[in-house]
Amino acid sequence: MSYQLTAGQLVHQLQTVDPNLPAYLAINPDWPYAHRIGQVIEITGTNGAVYIAENGQEWVLPPAVRSQLDWADV
């Protein structure tokens, strides 16, 4: 099941957390890893979108994060 998050929804969600915390992308192709966030790119026009670039892999996500995301343990 995929869910499309808008830039406005992302900004709203980010405004509810401590702004001094590091931000990561949680990625689960088959192994759930934390990835550093890189550039944020906005493409305008008919097929416009915002893209958050990955900027390197850090570590396997902690069990508490995988549980909150409903991702299976590895």
VMD Tcl script that draws the C-alpha trace (Angstrom):
set ca {
  {0.00 0.00 0.00}
  {1.52 3.33 -1.02}
  {0.61 6.73 0.31}
  {1.37 10.00 -1.44}
  {2.45 12.70 1.01}
  {2.24 16.31 -0.14}
  {4.97 18.85 0.57}
  {2.51 20.72 2.82}
  {1.76 17.57 4.82}
  {5.49 16.88 5.18}
  {6.13 20.43 6.42}
  {3.22 20.13 8.87}
  {4.53 16.84 10.26}
  {8.08 18.21 10.56}
  {6.80 21.22 12.52}
  {5.68 18.87 15.32}
  {9.16 17.48 16.08}
  {12.27 18.87 17.75}
  {13.98 20.99 15.03}
  {17.43 20.09 16.41}
  {17.06 16.36 15.72}
  {18.83 14.86 12.68}
  {16.50 13.81 9.86}
  {16.77 10.49 8.00}
  {14.84 8.59 5.36}
  {13.71 5.14 6.49}
  {14.03 2.83 3.47}
  {12.91 -0.80 3.30}
  {13.69 -2.42 -0.06}
  {14.27 -5.72 1.78}
  {16.50 -4.51 4.60}
  {15.26 -1.55 6.69}
  {18.01 1.08 6.81}
  {18.22 4.72 7.87}
  {19.48 7.05 5.14}
  {20.67 10.62 5.48}
  {18.54 13.25 3.75}
  {20.21 15.26 1.00}
  {18.88 17.97 -1.26}
  {15.20 18.81 -1.59}
  {14.29 19.46 -5.23}
  {11.07 20.99 -6.53}
  {10.00 20.34 -10.11}
  {7.24 22.63 -11.37}
  {4.78 22.21 -14.21}
  {2.18 19.62 -15.12}
  {3.97 16.72 -13.45}
  {5.48 18.79 -10.65}
  {6.69 17.17 -7.47}
  {9.10 17.57 -4.58}
  {11.96 15.07 -4.32}
  {14.01 14.43 -1.18}
  {17.37 13.00 -2.18}
  {19.13 10.24 -0.27}
  {22.61 11.23 0.93}
  {24.16 8.01 2.22}
  {23.21 5.01 4.33}
  {23.67 4.96 8.09}
  {22.49 1.78 9.88}
  {19.75 -0.83 10.18}
  {16.65 0.75 11.67}
  {16.04 0.05 15.36}
  {13.27 -2.48 16.17}
  {11.07 0.30 17.62}
  {11.13 2.18 14.30}
  {10.39 -0.98 12.26}
  {7.50 -1.74 14.62}
  {6.00 1.77 14.23}
  {6.24 1.40 10.43}
  {4.76 -2.14 10.54}
  {7.88 -3.51 8.82}
  {8.90 -7.08 9.53}
  {11.96 -7.74 11.68}
  {15.09 -8.84 9.85}
}
mol new
graphics top color blue
foreach p $ca { graphics top sphere $p radius 0.5 }
foreach p [lrange $ca 0 end-1] q [lrange $ca 1 end] { graphics top cylinder $p $q radius 0.2 }
display resetview
